[in-house]
Amino acid sequence: MTEKVERESVLEKRRVHVIISAKNGFDGEREVSK
């Protein structure tokens, strides 16, 4: 059981990191296109 919880925690952190990276990337593109 704990192994499954740990794996889901890692996936959750990775997904959050991807979302943050995408958000930062969009903000950067918006600034460049001004």
CHARMM internal coordinates of N, CA and C (Angstrom, degrees):
IC EDIT
DIST 1 N 1 CA 1.4636
DIST 1 CA 1 C 1.5292
ANGL 1 N 1 CA 1 C 110.97
DIST 1 C 2 N 1.3135
ANGL 1 CA 1 C 2 N 117.70
DIHE 1 N 1 CA 1 C 2 N -47.32
DIST 2 N 2 CA 1.4641
ANGL 1 C 2 N 2 CA 119.79
DIHE 1 CA 1 C 2 N 2 CA -178.15
DIST 2 CA 2 C 1.5292
ANGL 2 N 2 CA 2 C 110.89
DIHE 1 C 2 N 2 CA 2 C -62.68
DIST 2 C 3 N 1.3373
ANGL 2 CA 2 C 3 N 116.74
DIHE 2 N 2 CA 2 C 3 N -33.36
DIST 3 N 3 CA 1.4627
ANGL 2 C 3 N 3 CA 119.33
DIHE 2 CA 2 C 3 N 3 CA 179.24
DIST 3 CA 3 C 1.5255
ANGL 3 N 3 CA 3 C 110.70
DIHE 2 C 3 N 3 CA 3 C -62.29
DIST 3 C 4 N 1.3369
ANGL 3 CA 3 C 4 N 116.45
DIHE 3 N 3 CA 3 C 4 N -41.58
DIST 4 N 4 CA 1.4662
ANGL 3 C 4 N 4 CA 120.35
DIHE 3 CA 3 C 4 N 4 CA 179.51
DIST 4 CA 4 C 1.5238
ANGL 4 N 4 CA 4 C 110.04
DIHE 3 C 4 N 4 CA 4 C -64.73
DIST 4 C 5 N 1.3119
ANGL 4 CA 4 C 5 N 117.42
DIHE 4 N 4 CA 4 C 5 N -41.36
DIST 5 N 5 CA 1.4669
ANGL 4 C 5 N 5 CA 121.03
DIHE 4 CA 4 C 5 N 5 CA -179.73
DIST 5 CA 5 C 1.5232
ANGL 5 N 5 CA 5 C 110.12
DIHE 4 C 5 N 5 CA 5 C -63.91
DIST 5 C 6 N 1.3287
ANGL 5 CA 5 C 6 N 116.85
DIHE 5 N 5 CA 5 C 6 N -42.92
DIST 6 N 6 CA 1.4675
ANGL 5 C 6 N 6 CA 120.20
DIHE 5 CA 5 C 6 N 6 CA 179.32
DIST 6 CA 6 C 1.5196
ANGL 6 N 6 CA 6 C 111.24
DIHE 5 C 6 N 6 CA 6 C -63.08
DIST 6 C 7 N 1.3286
ANGL 6 CA 6 C 7 N 116.33
DIHE 6 N 6 CA 6 C 7 N -41.93
DIST 7 N 7 CA 1.4661
ANGL 6 C 7 N 7 CA 119.70
DIHE 6 CA 6 C 7 N 7 CA -179.75
DIST 7 CA 7 C 1.5245
ANGL 7 N 7 CA 7 C 110.06
DIHE 6 C 7 N 7 CA 7 C -63.85
DIST 7 C 8 N 1.3237
ANGL 7 CA 7 C 8 N 117.62
DIHE 7 N 7 CA 7 C 8 N -43.33
DIST 8 N 8 CA 1.4650
ANGL 7 C 8 N 8 CA 120.18
DIHE 7 CA 7 C 8 N 8 CA 178.83
DIST 8 CA 8 C 1.5226
ANGL 8 N 8 CA 8 C 110.37
DIHE 7 C 8 N 8 CA 8 C -64.03
DIST 8 C 9 N 1.3335
ANGL 8 CA 8 C 9 N 117.24
DIHE 8 N 8 CA 8 C 9 N -36.47
DIST 9 N 9 CA 1.4658
ANGL 8 C 9 N 9 CA 120.33
DIHE 8 CA 8 C 9 N 9 CA 179.11
DIST 9 CA 9 C 1.5196
ANGL 9 N 9 CA 9 C 110.28
DIHE 8 C 9 N 9 CA 9 C -63.33
DIST 9 C 10 N 1.3335
ANGL 9 CA 9 C 10 N 116.95
DIHE 9 N 9 CA 9 C 10 N -42.87
DIST 10 N 10 CA 1.4682
ANGL 9 C 10 N 10 CA 120.79
DIHE 9 CA 9 C 10 N 10 CA 179.14
DIST 10 CA 10 C 1.5229
ANGL 10 N 10 CA 10 C 110.22
DIHE 9 C 10 N 10 CA 10 C -63.71
DIST 10 C 11 N 1.3232
ANGL 10 CA 10 C 11 N 116.92
DIHE 10 N 10 CA 10 C 11 N -43.28
DIST 11 N 11 CA 1.4636
ANGL 10 C 11 N 11 CA 119.80
DIHE 10 CA 10 C 11 N 11 CA 179.29
DIST 11 CA 11 C 1.5226
ANGL 11 N 11 CA 11 C 110.20
DIHE 10 C 11 N 11 CA 11 C -63.33
DIST 11 C 12 N 1.3093
ANGL 11 CA 11 C 12 N 117.58
DIHE 11 N 11 CA 11 C 12 N -39.34
DIST 12 N 12 CA 1.4598
ANGL 11 C 12 N 12 CA 121.12
DIHE 11 CA 11 C 12 N 12 CA 179.91
DIST 12 CA 12 C 1.5200
ANGL 12 N 12 CA 12 C 110.45
DIHE 11 C 12 N 12 CA 12 C -63.43
DIST 12 C 13 N 1.3288
ANGL 12 CA 12 C 13 N 117.65
DIHE 12 N 12 CA 12 C 13 N -44.78
DIST 13 N 13 CA 1.4659
ANGL 12 C 13 N 13 CA 121.11
DIHE 12 CA 12 C 13 N 13 CA 178.59
DIST 13 CA 13 C 1.5202
ANGL 13 N 13 CA 13 C 110.73
DIHE 12 C 13 N 13 CA 13 C -62.02
DIST 13 C 14 N 1.3333
ANGL 13 CA 13 C 14 N 116.10
DIHE 13 N 13 CA 13 C 14 N -41.56
DIST 14 N 14 CA 1.4662
ANGL 13 C 14 N 14 CA 119.87
DIHE 13 CA 13 C 14 N 14 CA -179.44
DIST 14 CA 14 C 1.5210
ANGL 14 N 14 CA 14 C 110.06
DIHE 13 C 14 N 14 CA 14 C -64.40
DIST 14 C 15 N 1.3390
ANGL 14 CA 14 C 15 N 117.11
DIHE 14 N 14 CA 14 C 15 N -41.40
DIST 15 N 15 CA 1.4748
ANGL 14 C 15 N 15 CA 120.29
DIHE 14 CA 14 C 15 N 15 CA -179.87
DIST 15 CA 15 C 1.5192
ANGL 15 N 15 CA 15 C 110.48
DIHE 14 C 15 N 15 CA 15 C -64.58
DIST 15 C 16 N 1.3320
ANGL 15 CA 15 C 16 N 117.09
DIHE 15 N 15 CA 15 C 16 N -41.78
DIST 16 N 16 CA 1.4630
ANGL 15 C 16 N 16 CA 120.49
DIHE 15 CA 15 C 16 N 16 CA 178.70
DIST 16 CA 16 C 1.5246
ANGL 16 N 16 CA 16 C 109.53
DIHE 15 C 16 N 16 CA 16 C -62.32
DIST 16 C 17 N 1.3244
ANGL 16 CA 16 C 17 N 117.31
DIHE 16 N 16 CA 16 C 17 N -41.63
DIST 17 N 17 CA 1.4683
ANGL 16 C 17 N 17 CA 120.73
DIHE 16 CA 16 C 17 N 17 CA 179.92
DIST 17 CA 17 C 1.5288
ANGL 17 N 17 CA 17 C 110.35
DIHE 16 C 17 N 17 CA 17 C -62.47
DIST 17 C 18 N 1.3195
ANGL 17 CA 17 C 18 N 116.93
DIHE 17 N 17 CA 17 C 18 N -41.01
DIST 18 N 18 CA 1.4666
ANGL 17 C 18 N 18 CA 120.49
DIHE 17 CA 17 C 18 N 18 CA 179.78
DIST 18 CA 18 C 1.5101
ANGL 18 N 18 CA 18 C 110.24
DIHE 17 C 18 N 18 CA 18 C -64.82
DIST 18 C 19 N 1.3317
ANGL 18 CA 18 C 19 N 117.03
DIHE 18 N 18 CA 18 C 19 N -42.44
DIST 19 N 19 CA 1.4702
ANGL 18 C 19 N 19 CA 120.86
DIHE 18 CA 18 C 19 N 19 CA 179.36
DIST 19 CA 19 C 1.5207
ANGL 19 N 19 CA 19 C 110.01
DIHE 18 C 19 N 19 CA 19 C -62.19
DIST 19 C 20 N 1.3399
ANGL 19 CA 19 C 20 N 117.33
DIHE 19 N 19 CA 19 C 20 N -44.59
DIST 20 N 20 CA 1.4623
ANGL 19 C 20 N 20 CA 121.05
DIHE 19 CA 19 C 20 N 20 CA -179.93
DIST 20 CA 20 C 1.5301
ANGL 20 N 20 CA 20 C 109.80
DIHE 19 C 20 N 20 CA 20 C -63.72
DIST 20 C 21 N 1.3271
ANGL 20 CA 20 C 21 N 117.14
DIHE 20 N 20 CA 20 C 21 N -43.32
DIST 21 N 21 CA 1.4609
ANGL 20 C 21 N 21 CA 120.77
DIHE 20 CA 20 C 21 N 21 CA -179.67
DIST 21 CA 21 C 1.5253
ANGL 21 N 21 CA 21 C 110.20
DIHE 20 C 21 N 21 CA 21 C -62.31
DIST 21 C 22 N 1.3163
ANGL 21 CA 21 C 22 N 117.12
DIHE 21 N 21 CA 21 C 22 N -43.07
DIST 22 N 22 CA 1.4619
ANGL 21 C 22 N 22 CA 120.87
DIHE 21 CA 21 C 22 N 22 CA 179.69
DIST 22 CA 22 C 1.5226
ANGL 22 N 22 CA 22 C 110.10
DIHE 21 C 22 N 22 CA 22 C -63.54
DIST 22 C 23 N 1.3276
ANGL 22 CA 22 C 23 N 116.78
DIHE 22 N 22 CA 22 C 23 N -42.39
DIST 23 N 23 CA 1.4572
ANGL 22 C 23 N 23 CA 120.54
DIHE 22 CA 22 C 23 N 23 CA -179.92
DIST 23 CA 23 C 1.5206
ANGL 23 N 23 CA 23 C 110.18
DIHE 22 C 23 N 23 CA 23 C -62.84
DIST 23 C 24 N 1.3222
ANGL 23 CA 23 C 24 N 117.46
DIHE 23 N 23 CA 23 C 24 N -44.75
DIST 24 N 24 CA 1.4570
ANGL 23 C 24 N 24 CA 120.92
DIHE 23 CA 23 C 24 N 24 CA 178.96
DIST 24 CA 24 C 1.5282
ANGL 24 N 24 CA 24 C 110.79
DIHE 23 C 24 N 24 CA 24 C -63.76
DIST 24 C 25 N 1.3323
ANGL 24 CA 24 C 25 N 116.43
DIHE 24 N 24 CA 24 C 25 N -38.52
DIST 25 N 25 CA 1.4576
ANGL 24 C 25 N 25 CA 120.50
DIHE 24 CA 24 C 25 N 25 CA 179.11
DIST 25 CA 25 C 1.5190
ANGL 25 N 25 CA 25 C 110.91
DIHE 24 C 25 N 25 CA 25 C -63.51
DIST 25 C 26 N 1.3212
ANGL 25 CA 25 C 26 N 117.83
DIHE 25 N 25 CA 25 C 26 N -43.49
DIST 26 N 26 CA 1.4612
ANGL 25 C 26 N 26 CA 121.11
DIHE 25 CA 25 C 26 N 26 CA 178.98
DIST 26 CA 26 C 1.5213
ANGL 26 N 26 CA 26 C 110.56
DIHE 25 C 26 N 26 CA 26 C -64.34
DIST 26 C 27 N 1.3303
ANGL 26 CA 26 C 27 N 117.14
DIHE 26 N 26 CA 26 C 27 N -41.50
DIST 27 N 27 CA 1.4592
ANGL 26 C 27 N 27 CA 119.74
DIHE 26 CA 26 C 27 N 27 CA 179.02
DIST 27 CA 27 C 1.5196
ANGL 27 N 27 CA 27 C 109.95
DIHE 26 C 27 N 27 CA 27 C -61.82
DIST 27 C 28 N 1.3327
ANGL 27 CA 27 C 28 N 117.48
DIHE 27 N 27 CA 27 C 28 N -41.45
DIST 28 N 28 CA 1.4557
ANGL 27 C 28 N 28 CA 121.60
DIHE 27 CA 27 C 28 N 28 CA 179.70
DIST 28 CA 28 C 1.5186
ANGL 28 N 28 CA 28 C 111.48
DIHE 27 C 28 N 28 CA 28 C -63.34
DIST 28 C 29 N 1.3437
ANGL 28 CA 28 C 29 N 116.68
DIHE 28 N 28 CA 28 C 29 N -42.80
DIST 29 N 29 CA 1.4600
ANGL 28 C 29 N 29 CA 119.72
DIHE 28 CA 28 C 29 N 29 CA 179.93
DIST 29 CA 29 C 1.5285
ANGL 29 N 29 CA 29 C 110.23
DIHE 28 C 29 N 29 CA 29 C -64.37
DIST 29 C 30 N 1.3329
ANGL 29 CA 29 C 30 N 115.72
DIHE 29 N 29 CA 29 C 30 N -38.31
DIST 30 N 30 CA 1.4550
ANGL 29 C 30 N 30 CA 119.75
DIHE 29 CA 29 C 30 N 30 CA -178.37
DIST 30 CA 30 C 1.5343
ANGL 30 N 30 CA 30 C 109.56
DIHE 29 C 30 N 30 CA 30 C -63.68
DIST 30 C 31 N 1.3483
ANGL 30 CA 30 C 31 N 115.97
DIHE 30 N 30 CA 30 C 31 N -41.09
DIST 31 N 31 CA 1.4612
ANGL 30 C 31 N 31 CA 119.84
DIHE 30 CA 30 C 31 N 31 CA -179.34
DIST 31 CA 31 C 1.5285
ANGL 31 N 31 CA 31 C 110.85
DIHE 30 C 31 N 31 CA 31 C -67.34
DIST 31 C 32 N 1.3282
ANGL 31 CA 31 C 32 N 116.48
DIHE 31 N 31 CA 31 C 32 N -38.82
DIST 32 N 32 CA 1.4668
ANGL 31 C 32 N 32 CA 120.36
DIHE 31 CA 31 C 32 N 32 CA -178.44
DIST 32 CA 32 C 1.5340
ANGL 32 N 32 CA 32 C 110.71
DIHE 31 C 32 N 32 CA 32 C -67.28
DIST 32 C 33 N 1.3290
ANGL 32 CA 32 C 33 N 117.70
DIHE 32 N 32 CA 32 C 33 N -35.52
DIST 33 N 33 CA 1.4609
ANGL 32 C 33 N 33 CA 121.04
DIHE 32 CA 32 C 33 N 33 CA -175.15
DIST 33 CA 33 C 1.5324
ANGL 33 N 33 CA 33 C 112.73
DIHE 32 C 33 N 33 CA 33 C -77.93
DIST 33 C 34 N 1.3208
ANGL 33 CA 33 C 34 N 118.58
DIHE 33 N 33 CA 33 C 34 N -4.32
DIST 34 N 34 CA 1.4749
ANGL 33 C 34 N 34 CA 119.96
DIHE 33 CA 33 C 34 N 34 CA -179.49
DIST 34 CA 34 C 1.5222
ANGL 34 N 34 CA 34 C 110.75
DIHE 33 C 34 N 34 CA 34 C -63.82
END
COOR INIT
IC SEED 1 N 1 CA 1 C
IC BUILD
